Amino acid sequence: MWKPRTGNTGRLNFQASVTEVFREGLRLTMVAARTAALTTGLSCAVLSLWAQGAGSLSGGRLQEITIDNHFSLDSNQLSSGPDRAAYLGEAISDHLWVVPSMASSPGQFGAYFKTRVVVTNPTSNSFQVGVSLFNASGKVRDSVLSLNSKQTLSWNDFLGEALGYTGAGAVVFDTWLGAATGPVGNRIILTAEVYSDSPNGRFKTVVNRGVLWRQFVPNSEPYNAGITVNAVERTNIGAFNPSTSPNQVTAQVYSSTGTLVETIVIDLPAQGWGQRAVTEQVTNGCIKWKLTGPAYLYAVTVNNQSNDGTMLTAVQYNGDAALDQGELTASEVTEGGRLQEISSFGDEEVVKLSQPGGPEKQALGSVAQAYYTVPSMASAPGQFGAYFKTKVVITNDTKYSYPIYATLYNNGGLVKRVSIQMAAKKTLYWDDFLAQAMGYTGAGAVIFDSWYGPTGGSWNYIFLLTAEVYSESPGGKYKTVVSDGPEWVRQSKENIPYNIGINVNAQERTNIGVFNFRSTASLTVKAEVFDGSGALVETFQFNLGPRAWEQKALTVPVTNGTVKWTLADAGYLYAVTVDNKSNDGTMMPAVDHH
């Protein structure tokens, strides 16, 4: 029984030193900010981080982050809980999850689409979860789920089984049952994928993979890349309006050379959902969104033969203007990078830190970046006759031309680095990135960097990147999304990372992987696999050298199992479950639960 909630907004300034930020003190400062917001009756506070001009560090604001105490439409922030900011793209358990698209209905080319949902309660609490469904007319119905401590629930056709509904729409899950506040421990982890079955196997389109979707507001710069419409693929775009006022969403579709090819308008009623087809042909194009109210935005490109889809979340990208910057020069930065715990940067010795200046220009997960980590790519044969390749699309919507360093790492560490020249307002793409760009056969992790590595690199050289591993067969193309627009979120030793919905049986196999992004330090990781009843069935140990990647196969049968990770330091963690017949995969980042 989710309903919009509003409240007063205001500004509470908190200061944190650079040392504190690099050493996870940011989390504690955010707790203080949110506590003060609750105490003063504000719906949100703004946390400003400042450098305390000492040593080699210059003073000045580094970052500004909005801390929200509930899902507030006025302040456009997702409920954050007491121990984190609303990163909007963060992989973390939370009390409120928005799934912007589900289906239980027939589709094109003989498909019947259903939505598999897995909900896990990793806490020691038992509680109820409110569920609200919205379609093109607004709210359709409410329901309530009951979750016991440590329990996992799953549905192979959520709309049909849980809600008795045929059709499509957006669904909101809320453990606070519509209240402005609630027990902070009542948090869940959720995954959702729309799929269709055929004689060639199951084809899966991941909607939620343990990462909170970002809500956009007017004057933001939402953006999708990798849009294709031709004889082989179709693309649909969609939006969910969570507010109590109507909202008009406009999508401008551009070709890879920057030419406007189509404009689509979606008029959304209060709490309404809508989806439209892109009708003009385009190859690896992009979408620029405009909206009159808050909305969740997506694009999904579907193979016409297999009905396998790639769903991409919109990403904040203002490429037309340079970001406001306050430069810091540090002689040694051991944690490095983003000044948040979601940093993807390693431990280089000298770094030029050019930070954006406001809450709409945060170096966060759902914002275009100058530094991306893709934790798994392949150009190699796999099981059951598959040959896996990796499609990569990079869009530069800025006014700058610049190089991007792409660096490949495998289980032995550094393999190769190449420089990719990006022209202004252009898109580049590869159907087999490791082979075409790297001349490499195998698998590993790749870092894309236009900021730290290249001479003259800059934070202003932001770009948008998507990557998917795929295989082709007589039944069509089967795609496993690795990077859907936002930067991957790494996990640290202070976190409690999980993967849920793990299956190993005659129909599916699961691999788990780790990438150690540190350039000088080794990493030890333990992965414990639990079955649906919570019994430990298998344990894995990863011992990785600096900048090393490794992937292992689960060997013990399990249904809707869980992987619990333990790290000695920090790294990128994932699980990928693959259909043995279609070779279509579902890749999930590990989700942090505190």
N, C-alpha and C positions, 0 to 999 in steps of 0.2 A: 503494500500500500504506500508506495512512494508517491510523494507529492512535492511540488516545488517549495522551497523554503527561502525566506528572505530575512534580512536583518540589517542592522546599522553597520556601516563601514567606517574605518578610520585609520589613522597612521600612528603606529608605535615604533619608534626607532630604537634598535638595539645595535650595539657595536660588538664585533668579534675581531680579534687580531688575526693576521695572516697565519701565524703559527697555529692558532686554534682551528682555523679553517682547514689547514692541511692535515691536522691530526684529529679529524672527526668531531672537533668541538662545535662545528656548525650544527650538528644534531642537537646538542644540549642548548644552544642558543635559540634554536627554533622552538624547543619545548617551552622556554621562558616566554617567547613571543606569543605563542598560542595560549599559554596559561594567562598571560596578561589580557589577551583579547577576551577570553572567557570571563575573567574577573570584572572587566570594565563593560561587559555587555556588547562588545563589538562583534560583528560577524567575521571580521578578518583584521589582521594587522599586517603591516609591511615591514619586513625585516631588511635593514640596510647593513651591509658588511663594509667595514672600513679598514684600510691599512693604517697601522699605528706608526707613522713615519719614523722608522728606526733602522739602523744598520744600512743595508743596501736597498731597503724597500722604501719606495715613495709613498706618501700619504694619499688619501682620496678614496672615494667609494669604489668598491670592486663589483658589487652585485646587489641586486634588490630582489627579494623573493616574497611573494604573497603567502601568508600563512592564514588558512581558513579554518574555522571551527565547525563548519557544516557545509552541505551542498548549497551554495548561495548563488542564485541566478544573477543577483545584482553585482556580485564581485567576480563572477565567472571563475570560480575555483571549485574543484572537486574536494569533497571532504577528506581531510588529511590525517586525522588521528593525532595523538599527542607527540609522536616521535619522528615526524617527518614533514617536509613541506609538500605542497601539492605539486609534485614535479611534472605531472601530466605527461606520462610516457614512462613512468617508473614501474619496475616490476616488483611489486610488494603487495602483501595481503592488505585488504581494506574492508570497510563495512559497506561500501556502496560501489556497485559495478554497473556500468552501462554497456550493454551489448547492442550496437547500433543497427544490426541486421540479423534476423533469424528467418527461417522459412520452414514450412511444411506444406508443400504445394508442387504441382507440376510445373516444369519449365520447358525451355526450347529443346529441340532435337531429341525428344523422347525421355528427357530426364525427369525424375521426381526428387525434389530436394527436401532433405530433412536436416535437422540441427541436433548434433550431439553436444550435450552439455555435461561437464564434470564440475561439481562443487565440493570443495574440501574444507572442513573445519579443523584447522591444525591446533586449535586452542584447547584449554582444559574446561571451557565453558560449553554448556548446551543452550541453544537459543533458537529463535525462529527467524526466518528470512522472508521479508515481504517481496513479492514478485508482481510487477506491473507491466502489461503489454500495451503497446501503442501502434496504431496503424495509420493509414492516410486520413482517417477521420478524427484521430485523437486517441484517448485512452480507451482500450477495449475491455479489459478486465483486470482484477486483482486476485492474487492467491497468496498463500502462506506455506512455506516449507519448514519442517522441523529438522534441525541438525544436532545430533549428539556430539559430545566431545570426541575429537579425533576421527569423526565419521566422514566418509566420502559417499556422495550420491551421484548417480549418473543416469542419463536418459539418452536413448538413441534417436528419439524424435520428441524434443522437449515441448514444442508447441502442441503437438498432438497428445502426448502422454500426460504432461503436467497441466496444460491449460485447455485441452479439448478444443483446439483451434486449428483451422485449415486456412493458410494464407501466409502473409509475411509481415514483418514489422520490427520494431525495436523493443528490447526488454530491459528493465531496470531491476536489479537485485539490491535489497537494502536491509541490513541486519538491525537498523534502528527503527524499522517499521514506520517510517515517515516522520519521526520525531526530529527536532532540531539538534538534540544531543542524545547520547546513549552510552552504554557500556563500551569503553574503548577496547576491551578485550574481545568483543564480538566481531571478529573479522574473518573473512573467508578468502580462499583462492579459487578462481574460476577460469575455466577454459571453455571455448565454444567453437565448433566448426560446422559449417554447412557442407553436406556431402550428397552424392548420388551413387547408387550401385548399378552395375551393368555386368554383362558376361565377362568383361575384361578386368573386373575388380572394382574397388571403391575409389572415388575421386573426391578429394577433400579440399575445402576452402576454409582456411583458418580465419576466424573473426576475432576472437579473444584468445590470446595465448599467455595469459597471466600478466599482461601489461594494461594499465588503466588507459582508456581512451581519453584524448584531449578534447575539451569543449572550446570552440572558437567563438569570438564575439565580433561585432562590427568594428571596423578599422584594423582588424588583424589581417594577416597576409597568408591565408591557408593555400596550400599548394599540393598537387599530386603529380607524379611523374610516371613514365612507363606506360602511357595509355595507348592501346592498339585496337583498331577496328579494321578488319579485312575479311577475306574469305575464310580464314583460319580461326580468327579470334573476334570476340565481341566484348564490349565494355559497358557496364552499367555504373552510374554514379548515384549516390544516395545521401540523405540528410535526415537527422532527427532533431526536432525542436523541443527542448525540455521545458520551455517557458510557458507561462499562461497567456501569452500574447501571440498573435500570428507572426510569421516570419517568412520573408522572401529570400530564397537562396539563388544566386546566379553563378553558373559555372561557364567560364570561357575556356574553350578547348583550343590549344595551340599545337602546331606541328613541331617536329624536332628542330626545325630551322627558325621557329619563332613566329610563324604565320597563323593568324586567327582563322580557324576553320569552322567553328560552330559555337553558338551561345545557347545555353539551356537554362530555363527558369523553372524553379520548383517553388510553388506557393504552399507553405506549410501552415496548417491551422495550429492553434494552441496545443502543445504536446502532441504534435503530429509527426508522422514519418512519411517519406516519399522516396521513390527510386525511379530513375529515368535511364533510357538507353542513349548512348552516344551513337548518332546515325551517320555522321560523315567519316570517311575513311581517314585513318591517321596511323602512323607507325612510331611507337615510342614517343608519343606526344606528351603534353602536360596540361594540367587544369589549374587555372587561377580562380579562386572563389571570392565572391562578394556576398555579404549577408546583412540583413537588417536587424537581426537578433541573435541570441546564442544558438549554436548548433554543433552537432557531431557530424563529421563529413567523411566520406570514403569513396573509393573507386574500386571496382572489381572487374578484372579482365579474365574472360572465360574462354577456354579452348572449345571450339564448336564440335569437335569430334568426341573428345573425352568428357566434356562438361566439367573439367577440372578448372578451378578458379584461383586467381591470385588477388587477394584483398589487400588494399593499401590504405592506410590511414593518412589523412591530410597532415601536412607538416608546415609549421610556421616558417615562412621564407619571404623576407623583404630584400630582394636582391638589387633594388634600384638605388638604395641609399647606403652610404657607409655607416657602420655602426658607431655610436659615440664610444670613445675609447679613453681609458686612463691606463697608461702603460706602466708595467712593473718589470723590473729586471732583477732576477734572482740569481745569485752565483751558484746556488745549488738548491734544487727542489726535489725532495725525495718522494713526495706523493704526487705532485705535479698536476697540471692540466686544467681542470674545469673549476677548481675551488669548491667542488662538491664531492660527496662520496661516490657519485656516479661517474667520476673521472674515467676517461678511457686512455689517458696519456700515461706513459710509463715514467721511468726514473732517469730521464736524460740529465746531463750535468748542467747545461745552461739553457734557459728557456726565456723567451720573450713572451710575457703574458699580457695580451691585449684583451681586456674584458669589455663586454657590452655594458651599456649604462642604465638599463631599466628593466622592469618586469616583463616587457614584451620583447626584450632582446636577450633573454637568458640563454646561457650555454647549457641547455637542458635537453632531455631526450627527444621531445617532439618539436625541435627547432632545427632548421638546416644548420649544418656544421661545417667546420673546416678540418675535421678530423673524425673519421669513421673507422670502427673495427667491425669486420665481418668475420665472425668466429668460425665459420666453416664454409669451404668451397671445395668443389671436386671437378676433375676431368679424368675420369677413371671408370673401368668396368666395376659393376656391383653384382649382387646376388640375383638369381632368377633371370639371367639374361639381360639385365639392365646395363646401359652405359650412361653414367651421370655426367652432365655438363652444368656449368653455372652461367646464367644470363645476368649481366650487370648493366644497369642504366645509370649514367651520371648526368645530371642537369646543372648547368651554370646559368643562373638567371641574373647574375650581377653584371655590372658595366665593365668588369675587369677581365683580362685574359691572364692566365696564370698556369703554372705546372702543378700537378698533383703527383706526389710520390706514392706508388703502390708497392707495398713490401709484403712478400709471401714468407710464411713460417710453417714448418712442419714439425714432426716430433724430434727432429735434430736441430731445430732452431731456424736461423735465417737461411732462406733458399735463394731469393732473388729480389731485387728492387728495380722497378722501371719508372720512368717519368712520363706522365700523360699530360699533354698540353691541352688546356681547356680554353676555347675561345669564348668571348662574352656572348651571352644570350643563346647558347648552343647546347645540344644534347649529344653525348656519345654513348654508344652501346656495343656490347659484345655478346654473341650467342654462346661462346665458350671461352670465358675470360682467361682461365689459366692457360689454355692452349694458345689462344690468339694473342694475348697481351704478354704472357710470361714464357711461352714455349715450354710448358710444364705439363706432365702427366702425373696425376696423383691427387692428393687432398691436403688441406691445411687451412690456416687462418690468414687473412689479408688485412693490412692496415692501409687506409687511404688518408693522405696528409698533405694539405696545402698551406699549413701554418708553421709547424715546427721544423720540419726537415728541409724543405726547399730554401735556397738562398733568396732572401727578400720575401719569404712567406708572410702572410698576414691573416689575422682573424677575419678581415673583410672578404677573404677569398672563400666564401661559404658556397657549398653545393649540396645537392640532394642526391642521395644514392639509394637504389634498390638492388637486391640480389636474390635470385632464386635458383636452386639446384633442380634440374629436371631430367627426365628420360623420355624417350620417344619410342612408340611401338605402333603396330597396326591399329590399335584402339585409340590413338591420339597421344597428346603430350600430357605428362603427369608432373606436376610442379610442387616443389617444397620451398615455401618462402623462408628465406633466411633473414634478410633485412627488408622491412616493409616501409621504410622512410625514416622513422626515428632511429637515433643511435642506440646500439645495444647497451644495456645497463650491466655493469660488472658487479660482482658480489665481493664483499670483504669478509675478513675473519670474524668481525663483530656480528655479522648477519646470520640468519638461520635459513638458508636457501632450500627450496623444495621444487621438485617437478611432480606433477600429478597426472592421472589418467594414463599410466604406463601399462602397455599391453605386450605380452610375449606369448604367442600361441601359434596354431597352424595357419592363421590368417595374417598375423602381424608380427613384426620384429621391432626391437627398440635398440638404438645405439645412444650412448651418452658420451659427451665430450667436454674437454677443458682446454682453454687457451691461457697460458701465462704471459701477460703483457709486459712483465718486468724485463728490462734489458740486462740487468746484472744479477738478479736474485732467482734462485730456484723456488719451486712451489710444490707442496705436498697437498693432495686433496683426497678425501675419503668420500665414497658414495655408498650409502646403505639403501638397499631396495627392500621395500615392505609390500606385502600383499594387501588386498582390500580389507582384511581383518586386522591389519596392523602388525602381523608377524614378520620378522626379518627373514628374508629368503636368500639374499645374496649381498656380498660386500666387495667393492672395488677400491683399489689404491692407485692413484696417479702420482708419479714422481717426475716432475717436469723441470728441465733446465730452463735457463733464461730464454724468453721469447719462443717457447716451444708449445706445440699443439699435439693433442692425442685424442683418439676416439676409441671406445670399446663397446662390444656387443653384450647385451644382457643375455644370459643363457638359461635361466630358470623360468618356467612358465609363470605368468602373473596376469591378472585381469584388474584393471583400474587400480594399479599399484601406485606407490609413491617412492620417489628418490629423495633422500635427505642428505644434504651435502655438508661436509665440514672442511674448512680451508685453514691452512696455516698462515696464509697472507690474503691475497686478493686475486681474482681471476674471472674469466668469462666461462659460464657453465650452461650446458644445454642438454636436452634430450630430444631425440627424433624418432617417432614411431612410424613405421613404413608398412603399407599394405603389400603382402607377399605376391599378390597377383598383378596389381597395377604398378607397383613400385612407387606409388604416390605417398609422400611423407608429410607428417605434421611435426614441425620443429618448434620447440618451446624453450624460452629462456628460463633459467631457474628463478623462482619467485621468493623474495625475502619475506619471512614472517618473524616478527619480534613478539 
